[in-house]
Amino acid sequence: MSFWIIAAAGAALVTVLLARALTRGASAPAETGAAHDVQVYRDQLAEVERDVARGVLPEADAIRVRTEISRRILAADAAGQNTPAASGTPSPIVIAVIALVLLGGSLGLYWQLGAPGYGDLALQDRIARAEDMRRNRPDQATAEAELPAADLPPELSPEYEALLTRLRETVAARPDDVQGHVLLAQNEARVGNYAAAAAAQGKVVRLKGAEASIDDVSGYAELLVMAAGGYVSPEAEAVLRAVLTRDVENGTARYYWGLMLVQTGRPDLAFRMWDGLLRRGPEDAPWIAPILAQITPIATMAGVDYTVPEIGSGALRGPS
């Protein structure tokens, strides 16, 4: 509320100052060029009289100079008589229109460029709040528990359901079977059971250890995000960090890292990351479609006037 009071008072003060300037300028007598010339010629006449008194100018020459100056005075005075009179004080309607334009224009401009109702936070405070949000966000288990009840899984054929049940039982009986966990993760994800798929993929990564590929680890991070309903938990962030440590350009990890930045109050950093992925391409990369669906509002949140670049072109198009 204090911002609006200060802004309104500032706009009102500017309006009053402009109105006073208009009324003073209109009411003050304007000295025309002709009046100034008349005063100069009179000063010249006075100078002639002083020269005659000092004896430096003969009387005969003085008469001729007086005549010429008098002629010029008469001409300047006539020109002054033909000068239009200065206009009067501006009407109250003109002043009211100026005030309306100033106040209404200021309000409209702020409505377009500002953020009505948003708290006054310095950049340092916003960054600190984002860091606090990131440190204190819910963990993976909490996020999964808070999800609404999932829709019924797709209707499975009796044969496929029997195979899936047998696979679950086999993996439970053979917890160190890497290939079994790989198959289980794939099939649980296929039926939409992402929490079980993430657990199975996590087991794959742990069993493989240093032999786990980047695809294994990034797939685990993606399943964690999907199990949390699109939320990037601290556990998913740790897995993404492991991927980016090995391959800083990994598209899947960079997409989900950007999503985490959006969710923790840093759309500016997320925008840079996603815009880079769009420019790099390729057009059929799995992260292109979700970025295109989200990047425009993210750019607005980041304060960027954005045009979506040509995908994969690398051309310097986009932010102005």
Secondary structure, DSSP 4 states (H G I P E B T S, - for coil): -HHHHHHHHHHHHHHHHHHHHHHHHHHSPPPPHHHHHHHHHHHHHHHHHHHHHHTSS-HHHHHHHHHHHHHHHHHHHHHHHTSPPPP-PPPHHHHHHHHHHHHHHHHHHHHHHS-TT-----HHHHHHHHHHHHHTS--HHHHHHTSPPPPPPPPPPHHHHHHHHHHHHHHHH-TT-HHHHHHHHHHHHHTT-HHHHHHHHHHHHHHHGGG--HHHHHHHHHHHHHHTTS---HHHHHHHHHHHHH-TT-HHHHHHHHHHHHHTT-HHHHHHHHHHHHHH--TT-TTHHHHHHHHHHHHHHTT----PPPTT---S-S--
